[in-house]
Amino acid sequence: MKKLSVLLLVMVMSIHVMGKENDLIPLPEPQKTGGMPLMEALNHRQSSRSFQEKEIPNQLLSNLLWAAFGVNREGGKRTAPSSQGKNEIEIYISTAKGLFLYVPEENALKKIHDKDIRKQTGKQNFVAKAPMNLIYVANYKKAGKNIDPEIYRYTSGINTGFIAQNVYLYCASEGLGTVVRGWFDEKELREAMGLEDYKGIILTQTVGYKK
């Protein structure tokens, strides 16, 4: 009887933890006005590889993710173009508090797990200490049936480029540092993320306050 009670307690605790990880975490409403004029942001756009460990506030995070690939029109249209409107690119956020998935339709984060996998997002030393690493993932199920991932990967790479540039321009406008990165161990990162087979990692991008 004692063993049965312990087993039931473990099951209840497991369900509770899973619920926490699957719950959506709402972000503040993104601020869609203001900021630096476009030509000035382009003039300040640059890559940074030296970051403070200071966390990004939720309001800035919400603004950044919306600028990257948020919903800006009726019908779920986004701030960056996507081939045939598939919107197959998903943005994962790796921080010291865990791994999260951006849910644009809800302007929220979905917690994947609470492990700090920043070190696995790239081979450069700074990625493990920078406050946030974005991981751009192509969900090939969203691309449609009978899609060859190897062929569609090129299109997804182009779509990711649009999103990454949006992040660059937002960071330039807000005085944040960022750098896009392709140097990572895909197998290691997939395992750290617990990524499904039908998803492919395209690119990573570090964001934080510049030193």
Beta strands, then each sheet from edge to edge (+ up, - down):
strand 1: 24-26
strand 2: 89-95
strand 3: 98-103
strand 4: 108-113
strand 5: 132-139
strand 6: 176-181
strand 7: 199-209
sheet 1: 1+ 4- 3+ 2- 5+ 7- 6+
end
